[in-house]
Amino acid sequence: MKLHELQAVAKRLNDFDFISRVRRVENNTIEITFTKQHSYFFNMTRGHSHIYKADPQRPMQSYNAPFDTLLHSLLSRSKLQRVDILDNDRILQFDIAARSSYKDKTIRLQLEFTGKNTNAILLDENGIIIEALRHIDADSSFRVVRPGVELLSLPLRPKKENIDRVDTGSALSLEDIDMYLETLYLKTQEQKIEQAKKVKSASITKKIKKISQTTTKLPDQKKLAQEASTYQEYGNIILANIYHIKPFDKYLKTDDFLGNPVEIPLPEDIKPTRMSDYYFSLSKKAKNRAKNIHIEVENLSSKKLFYENILHAIENAKTFYELELLVPKKAKQQRKKEKLRFGELFWIEDYKVMVGRNSNENQKLLQAAKGNDIWMHTREIPGSHVIIRTDKQNLPDSVLQAAAKLCVDFSAKASGDYLVDYTKRKFVKIQEGSSVEYDKYQTIAVRKDGVEIRE
């Protein structure tokens, strides 16, 4: 942030005298809410620190570090005394009368937009550090940032504008600082969402490519049938010539039943009396695979379509929350330490949501679901079944809405209005495969935006 931008922000924030809520909504972003209409966000990322104004946001995850606990306990529902620019530098200092204090006591929140020293620090009225977003040891800097340590001042910087800024491409005057910060938010969010879409789209595209390669490598049904016939004949020829096979022979050279010369490879470490069974077993496997190869093709095609629908949903996502639902971060998946044997696993507000990618996985999810789990499906449209693990708890409407959107995203190609029926699993009766009948259901209307996917 530039110094003159911070000065305009400080002037605006002095219009408020009460802080409703303070919390961290992203790893490096702190939200300060003054009124329902006035939430300001302070992104303390080193090298990219900035301030923006937007509607209150859902935190990307739960933050329970000591810094977050103290932010809430000391600053939420507190009286704002004043906001200053410290030492004419890019440091925004909030003086706050803490709500938890039994007597007059000032807490300071110091937001430092200072390049490599960018940080958010809680101080008492004597300048002693209570907590900080980032701790810094003596090995890293002359300026130690640790609880219980007096915070030293930063060296005076040359009088020039800092390069640590975000270019909004806007000629808006700082006289209307709220509009300026809202425009900054829209610009930066648009850039960040587009970047996130590229990363997540690349991940899904890689999965689609892998499925296509696997499908291409599948053996031909006629070729498998021919292999089954050949192995069957090999087994019969070995039975007819079993007494001609000598120990350590690698091949059986003889004639087939039509008098044509044939050379059959003999498996190692198998007794001659069991060699025919070896080829009969290969024949049976090839015959069964030839019979069921179309099922493999259908399953792979269904999975490919599933991921193509995810890709389409990513391209039309408008918020980070939508993107995070579609393609969760690896760290989040690892934290849950749980994998699904079949289907795709999602987490919505810490509720486990399972989505079938084809008819076979839909059927397995139905069989594995518990009676009080929630089952979802798009009405009159074949597609993914969704199971929400409830653990006998009542689900928030936000979870049901988000899961219904996933159900539509993974089942419908075209944009439009869809209906998603849901009920408890115990009210769903499996008819054949993944076809079901259900009652005692409710319905959620979902709008799918974007253009139609064309084959």
C-alpha positions as CSV (number, residue, x, y, z in Angstrom):
1,M,0.0,0.0,0.0
2,K,1.1,3.6,-0.7
3,L,1.4,6.0,2.2
4,H,-1.3,8.4,0.8
5,E,-3.7,5.4,0.5
6,L,-3.2,4.5,4.1
7,Q,-3.7,8.1,5.2
8,A,-7.0,8.2,3.4
9,V,-8.0,4.8,5.0
10,A,-7.0,6.1,8.5
11,K,-9.1,9.2,8.0
12,R,-12.2,7.1,7.0
13,L,-11.8,4.6,9.8
14,N,-11.9,7.4,12.4
15,D,-15.5,7.9,11.4
16,F,-16.3,4.8,13.5
17,D,-16.2,4.4,17.2
18,F,-17.2,0.8,17.6
19,I,-15.7,-2.5,16.3
20,S,-18.3,-5.2,15.9
21,R,-16.0,-8.1,15.0
22,V,-12.4,-8.9,14.2
23,R,-11.3,-12.2,12.7
24,R,-8.9,-13.8,10.2
25,V,-10.7,-15.0,7.0
26,E,-7.6,-16.2,5.1
27,N,-4.1,-17.1,6.0
28,N,-2.9,-13.5,5.8
29,T,-6.1,-11.5,5.7
30,I,-7.9,-9.9,8.7
31,E,-11.5,-8.7,8.5
32,I,-12.6,-5.8,10.8
33,T,-16.3,-5.2,10.8
34,F,-17.7,-1.9,12.1
35,T,-21.3,-2.2,11.0
36,K,-23.3,-4.6,8.8
37,Q,-22.5,-2.4,5.8
38,H,-18.9,-1.7,6.6
39,S,-16.3,-4.5,6.6
40,Y,-12.7,-3.8,5.8
41,F,-10.1,-6.4,4.9
42,F,-6.4,-6.1,5.6
43,N,-4.3,-8.4,3.5
44,M,-0.9,-8.7,5.2
45,T,0.9,-10.8,2.6
46,R,4.5,-9.8,2.3
47,G,5.2,-7.9,-0.9
48,H,1.4,-7.7,-1.8
49,S,-0.2,-6.1,1.2
50,H,-3.3,-4.1,0.6
51,I,-6.7,-3.1,2.0
52,Y,-10.1,-3.6,0.4
53,K,-13.7,-3.2,1.3
54,A,-16.3,-5.9,0.7
55,D,-19.3,-7.7,2.2
56,P,-18.5,-10.0,5.2
57,Q,-16.8,-13.2,4.0
58,R,-17.0,-16.8,5.1
59,P,-13.5,-17.8,6.4
60,M,-11.7,-20.3,4.2
61,Q,-11.0,-22.4,7.2
62,S,-11.2,-22.3,11.0
63,Y,-8.3,-20.3,12.6
64,N,-7.7,-21.1,16.2
65,A,-4.1,-19.9,16.8
66,P,-3.5,-17.8,19.9
67,F,-3.4,-14.7,17.7
68,D,-6.9,-15.5,16.4
69,T,-8.3,-16.2,19.9
70,L,-6.9,-12.8,21.2
71,L,-8.2,-10.9,18.1
72,H,-11.7,-12.1,19.0
73,S,-11.5,-11.8,22.8
74,L,-9.8,-8.4,22.9
75,L,-11.1,-6.6,19.8
76,S,-14.6,-7.9,18.9
77,R,-17.3,-5.7,20.4
78,S,-14.9,-3.1,21.6
79,K,-14.6,0.7,21.5
80,L,-12.4,2.3,18.8
81,Q,-10.6,5.3,20.2
82,R,-8.6,6.4,17.1
83,V,-6.7,5.2,14.1
84,D,-3.3,6.8,13.3
85,I,-0.5,6.5,10.8
86,L,2.6,5.8,13.0
87,D,5.8,7.8,12.4
88,N,4.5,9.0,9.0
89,D,5.2,5.4,7.8
90,R,3.1,2.7,6.3
91,I,1.9,1.5,9.7
92,L,-1.8,1.7,10.6
93,Q,-2.3,1.8,14.4
94,F,-5.7,1.2,16.1
95,D,-6.1,2.3,19.7
96,I,-8.9,0.2,21.2
97,A,-10.6,0.0,24.5
98,A,-10.8,-3.8,25.1
99,R,-14.2,-5.1,26.0
100,S,-12.6,-7.8,28.3
101,S,-10.9,-5.2,30.5
102,Y,-12.3,-4.5,34.0
103,K,-10.8,-1.0,33.9
104,D,-9.7,1.5,31.3
105,K,-7.1,-0.4,29.3
106,T,-5.9,0.4,25.7
107,I,-5.0,-2.4,23.3
108,R,-3.2,-1.5,20.1
109,L,-3.5,-3.4,16.8
110,Q,-0.6,-2.4,14.6
111,L,-0.9,-3.3,10.9
112,E,2.5,-2.8,9.2
113,F,2.4,-2.6,5.4
114,T,6.2,-2.4,5.2
115,G,7.5,-4.9,2.6
116,K,9.5,-7.7,4.2
117,N,8.4,-6.5,7.7
118,T,4.7,-6.7,6.9
119,N,2.9,-8.0,10.0
120,A,-0.2,-7.6,12.3
121,I,0.8,-7.1,15.9
122,L,-1.3,-6.8,19.1
123,L,0.3,-4.6,21.7
124,D,-0.5,-3.4,25.2
125,E,-0.5,0.3,26.1
126,N,3.2,0.1,27.1
127,G,4.3,-1.3,23.6
128,I,4.8,-4.9,24.8
129,I,3.8,-7.5,22.3
130,I,0.7,-9.5,23.2
131,E,0.6,-11.6,20.0
132,A,1.4,-11.3,16.3
133,L,0.4,-12.8,13.0
134,R,4.1,-13.7,12.4
135,H,6.7,-14.4,15.1
136,I,10.2,-13.2,14.3
137,D,13.3,-14.4,16.2
138,A,16.6,-12.7,16.8
139,D,18.3,-15.0,14.2
140,S,16.1,-13.5,11.5
141,S,16.0,-9.8,12.4
142,F,17.2,-7.2,14.8
143,R,13.5,-6.6,15.6
144,V,12.2,-9.6,17.6
145,V,8.4,-10.1,17.4
146,R,7.4,-12.4,20.2
147,P,4.8,-12.2,23.0
148,G,6.2,-10.4,26.1
149,V,8.9,-8.5,24.2
150,E,8.9,-4.8,23.7
151,L,8.4,-3.9,20.1
152,L,11.2,-1.9,18.6
153,S,10.5,0.8,16.0
154,L,11.3,0.2,12.4
155,P,14.2,2.2,10.8
156,L,13.1,5.4,9.1
157,R,12.7,4.8,5.4
158,P,13.7,7.1,2.5
159,K,10.9,9.5,1.5
160,K,9.6,7.7,-1.5
161,E,6.6,5.6,-2.3
162,N,6.8,2.0,-1.6
163,I,6.7,-0.5,-4.5
164,D,4.5,-2.8,-2.3
165,R,1.1,-2.0,-3.9
166,V,-1.7,-3.3,-5.9
167,D,-2.5,-1.5,-9.1
168,T,-6.2,-1.1,-9.5
169,G,-6.1,0.5,-13.0
170,S,-8.6,3.0,-11.6
171,A,-8.5,6.8,-11.7
172,L,-10.9,7.0,-8.7
173,S,-10.2,9.8,-6.3
174,L,-9.2,8.8,-2.7
175,E,-11.8,11.3,-1.5
176,D,-14.3,8.5,-1.9
177,I,-12.1,5.9,-0.2
178,D,-14.9,3.3,0.2
179,M,-15.6,3.2,-3.5
180,Y,-11.8,3.1,-4.1
181,L,-11.4,0.1,-1.8
182,E,-14.4,-1.7,-3.2
183,T,-13.1,-1.2,-6.8
184,L,-9.7,-2.5,-5.6
185,Y,-11.4,-5.6,-4.2
186,L,-13.3,-6.3,-7.4
187,K,-10.1,-5.9,-9.5
188,T,-7.9,-8.1,-7.3
189,Q,-10.6,-10.7,-6.8
190,E,-11.1,-11.0,-10.5
191,Q,-7.4,-11.5,-11.0
192,K,-7.0,-14.0,-8.2
193,I,-10.1,-16.0,-9.3
194,E,-8.8,-16.2,-12.8
195,Q,-5.4,-17.4,-11.6
196,A,-7.1,-20.0,-9.3
197,K,-9.2,-21.2,-12.2
198,K,-6.1,-21.8,-14.3
199,V,-4.5,-23.9,-11.5
200,K,-7.6,-25.9,-10.7
201,S,-8.5,-26.4,-14.4
202,A,-5.0,-27.7,-15.1
203,S,-5.5,-30.3,-12.3
204,I,-8.8,-31.5,-13.6
205,T,-7.6,-31.5,-17.3
206,K,-4.7,-33.8,-16.2
207,K,-7.3,-36.2,-14.8
208,I,-9.3,-36.1,-18.0
209,K,-6.2,-36.7,-20.1
210,K,-5.2,-39.7,-17.9
211,I,-8.7,-41.3,-18.3
212,S,-8.6,-40.8,-22.1
213,Q,-5.2,-42.5,-22.2
214,T,-6.4,-45.4,-20.1
215,T,-9.5,-45.7,-22.4
216,T,-7.2,-45.7,-25.5
217,K,-5.1,-48.5,-24.0
218,L,-8.0,-50.8,-23.3
219,P,-7.8,-54.0,-25.4
220,D,-10.2,-54.6,-28.2
221,Q,-13.1,-57.0,-27.4
222,K,-12.4,-59.1,-30.5
223,K,-8.7,-59.3,-29.7
224,L,-9.6,-60.5,-26.1
225,A,-11.9,-63.2,-27.6
226,Q,-9.2,-64.4,-29.9
227,E,-6.7,-64.5,-26.9
228,A,-9.3,-66.6,-25.0
229,S,-9.6,-69.1,-27.9
230,T,-5.8,-69.3,-28.3
231,Y,-5.1,-69.9,-24.6
232,Q,-7.9,-72.6,-24.5
233,E,-6.2,-74.3,-27.4
234,Y,-2.8,-74.1,-25.8
235,G,-4.2,-75.8,-22.7
236,N,-5.7,-78.6,-24.7
237,I,-2.5,-79.2,-26.7
238,I,-0.4,-79.3,-23.5
239,L,-2.9,-81.9,-22.0
240,A,-2.5,-84.0,-25.2
241,N,1.4,-83.8,-25.0
242,I,2.0,-83.6,-21.3
243,Y,4.3,-86.7,-21.3
244,H,6.5,-85.1,-23.9
245,I,7.3,-82.1,-21.7
246,K,10.8,-82.5,-20.1
247,P,11.9,-80.7,-16.9
248,F,13.3,-77.2,-17.6
249,D,11.7,-77.0,-21.1
250,K,10.9,-73.4,-22.0
251,Y,8.7,-74.3,-25.1
252,L,6.5,-77.1,-26.3
253,K,7.1,-77.6,-30.0
254,T,4.5,-79.8,-31.6
255,D,1.6,-79.7,-34.0
256,D,-1.9,-78.4,-33.2
257,F,-5.1,-80.5,-33.8
258,L,-5.1,-79.5,-37.5
259,G,-1.5,-80.6,-38.1
260,N,0.0,-77.1,-38.1
261,P,3.3,-76.6,-36.3
262,V,2.9,-74.7,-33.0
263,E,5.4,-73.4,-30.3
264,I,3.8,-72.8,-26.9
265,P,5.8,-70.9,-24.1
266,L,5.9,-73.0,-20.9
267,P,5.5,-71.0,-17.6
268,E,8.3,-71.2,-15.2
269,D,8.0,-72.7,-11.7
270,I,4.8,-74.6,-12.6
271,K,4.7,-78.4,-12.7
272,P,3.9,-79.9,-16.2
273,T,0.7,-81.4,-14.8
274,R,-0.5,-77.8,-13.9
275,M,0.5,-76.1,-17.1
276,S,-2.7,-76.7,-18.9
277,D,-4.6,-75.2,-15.9
278,Y,-2.4,-72.1,-16.3
279,Y,-3.6,-71.5,-19.9
280,F,-7.2,-72.4,-19.1
281,S,-7.1,-69.8,-16.4
282,L,-5.7,-67.2,-18.8
283,S,-8.4,-68.2,-21.3
284,K,-11.2,-67.7,-18.7
285,K,-9.8,-64.3,-17.7
286,A,-9.6,-63.1,-21.3
287,K,-13.1,-64.4,-22.0
288,N,-14.6,-62.6,-18.9
289,R,-12.8,-59.4,-19.8
290,A,-14.0,-59.6,-23.4
291,K,-17.5,-60.0,-22.0
292,N,-17.2,-57.1,-19.6
293,I,-14.9,-54.7,-21.4
294,H,-17.9,-52.5,-22.4
295,I,-18.5,-51.9,-18.6
296,E,-14.9,-50.6,-18.2
297,V,-15.4,-48.3,-21.2
298,E,-18.7,-47.0,-19.8
299,N,-17.2,-46.4,-16.3
300,L,-14.3,-44.5,-17.7
301,S,-16.6,-42.5,-20.0
302,S,-18.8,-41.6,-17.0
303,K,-15.7,-40.5,-15.0
304,K,-14.5,-38.5,-17.9
305,L,-17.9,-36.8,-18.2
306,F,-17.9,-36.2,-14.4
307,Y,-14.6,-34.3,-14.6
308,E,-15.6,-32.4,-17.7
309,N,-18.6,-31.2,-15.7
310,I,-16.2,-30.1,-12.9
311,L,-14.1,-28.3,-15.5
312,H,-17.2,-26.5,-16.8
313,A,-18.2,-25.6,-13.2
314,I,-14.7,-24.2,-12.5
315,E,-14.9,-22.0,-15.6
316,N,-18.2,-20.5,-14.5
317,A,-17.4,-20.2,-10.7
318,K,-17.7,-16.7,-9.4
319,T,-16.2,-17.0,-5.9
320,F,-13.3,-18.8,-4.2
321,Y,-15.8,-20.6,-2.0
322,E,-17.2,-22.3,-5.2
323,L,-13.7,-23.2,-6.5
324,E,-12.7,-24.6,-3.1
325,L,-15.7,-26.9,-3.1
326,L,-15.0,-28.2,-6.5
327,V,-11.3,-28.7,-6.1
328,P,-10.1,-28.6,-2.4
329,K,-6.6,-27.8,-1.6
330,K,-4.2,-30.7,-1.1
331,A,-3.4,-29.5,2.4
332,K,-7.1,-29.6,3.3
333,Q,-7.5,-33.1,2.0
334,Q,-4.4,-34.3,3.9
335,R,-5.7,-32.7,7.1
336,K,-8.8,-34.8,6.9
337,K,-6.6,-37.9,6.4
338,E,-9.4,-39.8,4.7
339,K,-9.8,-41.2,1.2
340,L,-12.9,-42.6,-0.5
341,R,-12.6,-46.1,-2.1
342,F,-15.3,-45.1,-4.7
343,G,-16.6,-41.8,-5.8
344,E,-15.3,-38.3,-5.1
345,L,-15.0,-36.9,-1.6
346,F,-15.8,-33.3,-0.7
347,W,-15.9,-31.4,2.6
348,I,-18.6,-28.7,3.2
349,E,-18.3,-26.9,6.5
350,D,-16.7,-30.1,7.9
351,Y,-19.5,-32.3,6.7
352,K,-18.4,-35.3,4.5
353,V,-20.0,-35.2,1.1
354,M,-19.6,-38.2,-1.3
355,V,-20.4,-38.0,-5.0
356,G,-20.7,-41.0,-7.4
357,R,-19.0,-40.6,-10.8
358,N,-20.9,-43.4,-12.5
359,S,-23.7,-45.9,-12.0
360,N,-21.4,-48.4,-10.3
361,E,-20.1,-45.8,-7.8
362,N,-23.7,-44.5,-7.3
363,Q,-24.8,-48.0,-6.3
364,K,-21.9,-48.5,-3.9
365,L,-22.5,-45.2,-2.2
366,L,-26.1,-46.1,-1.7
367,Q,-25.1,-49.4,-0.2
368,A,-22.6,-47.9,2.1
369,A,-24.7,-44.9,3.3
370,K,-26.3,-44.9,6.8
371,G,-30.0,-44.6,7.3
372,N,-29.9,-41.0,8.6
373,D,-27.4,-39.8,5.9
374,I,-28.9,-37.4,3.3
375,W,-29.3,-38.6,-0.3
376,M,-29.5,-36.2,-3.2
377,H,-30.2,-36.5,-6.9
378,T,-31.3,-34.2,-9.7
379,R,-35.0,-34.7,-10.5
380,E,-35.7,-36.7,-13.8
381,I,-32.0,-36.3,-14.9
382,P,-29.6,-39.3,-14.8
383,G,-26.4,-38.4,-13.0
384,S,-24.4,-38.4,-9.8
385,H,-25.9,-39.5,-6.5
386,V,-24.8,-37.4,-3.6
387,I,-24.5,-38.7,0.0
388,I,-24.0,-36.3,3.0
389,R,-22.8,-38.0,6.2
390,T,-24.8,-36.4,9.0
391,D,-23.8,-38.5,12.0
392,K,-27.5,-37.9,13.1
393,Q,-27.1,-34.1,13.1
394,N,-29.4,-31.6,11.5
395,L,-27.6,-30.1,8.5
396,P,-27.3,-26.3,8.1
397,D,-29.1,-25.0,5.0
398,S,-25.8,-23.7,3.6
399,V,-24.5,-27.3,3.5
400,L,-27.6,-28.5,1.7
401,Q,-27.5,-25.7,-0.8
402,A,-23.8,-26.2,-1.5
403,A,-24.2,-30.0,-1.9
404,A,-27.2,-29.5,-4.2
405,K,-25.1,-27.2,-6.4
406,L,-22.4,-30.0,-6.6
407,C,-25.1,-32.4,-7.6
408,V,-26.2,-30.2,-10.5
409,D,-22.7,-29.4,-11.5
410,F,-21.8,-33.0,-11.8
411,S,-25.1,-34.2,-13.5
412,A,-26.2,-31.5,-15.9
413,K,-24.3,-30.2,-19.0
414,A,-26.4,-27.2,-19.9
415,S,-27.0,-24.1,-18.0
416,G,-30.5,-23.5,-16.7
417,D,-32.8,-24.1,-13.7
418,Y,-32.8,-27.6,-12.0
419,L,-34.6,-29.3,-9.1
420,V,-32.6,-31.4,-6.7
421,D,-34.6,-33.8,-4.5
422,Y,-33.2,-34.9,-1.1
423,T,-34.3,-37.2,1.7
424,K,-32.8,-39.5,4.3
425,R,-31.1,-42.6,2.9
426,K,-33.6,-44.9,4.8
427,F,-36.4,-43.5,2.6
428,V,-34.6,-44.5,-0.6
429,K,-35.3,-47.9,-2.1
430,I,-32.9,-49.4,-4.6
431,Q,-34.7,-50.9,-7.6
432,E,-32.0,-52.1,-10.0
433,G,-28.4,-51.0,-10.1
434,S,-28.4,-47.3,-9.1
435,S,-32.1,-46.8,-10.0
436,V,-34.2,-45.9,-7.0
437,E,-37.6,-44.9,-5.6
438,Y,-37.9,-42.4,-2.7
439,D,-40.4,-40.6,-0.6
440,K,-40.6,-38.0,2.2
441,Y,-38.3,-35.8,0.2
442,Q,-37.8,-32.1,-0.1
443,T,-36.6,-30.1,-3.1
444,I,-33.9,-27.4,-3.7
445,A,-34.0,-25.2,-6.8
446,V,-30.5,-24.7,-8.3
447,R,-29.5,-22.3,-11.1
448,K,-26.6,-23.4,-13.2
449,D,-24.9,-20.5,-15.0
450,G,-22.7,-20.6,-18.1
451,V,-23.0,-21.8,-21.6
452,E,-24.0,-25.3,-22.7
453,I,-21.2,-27.8,-23.1
454,R,-21.2,-29.0,-26.7
455,E,-19.9,-32.4,-27.7
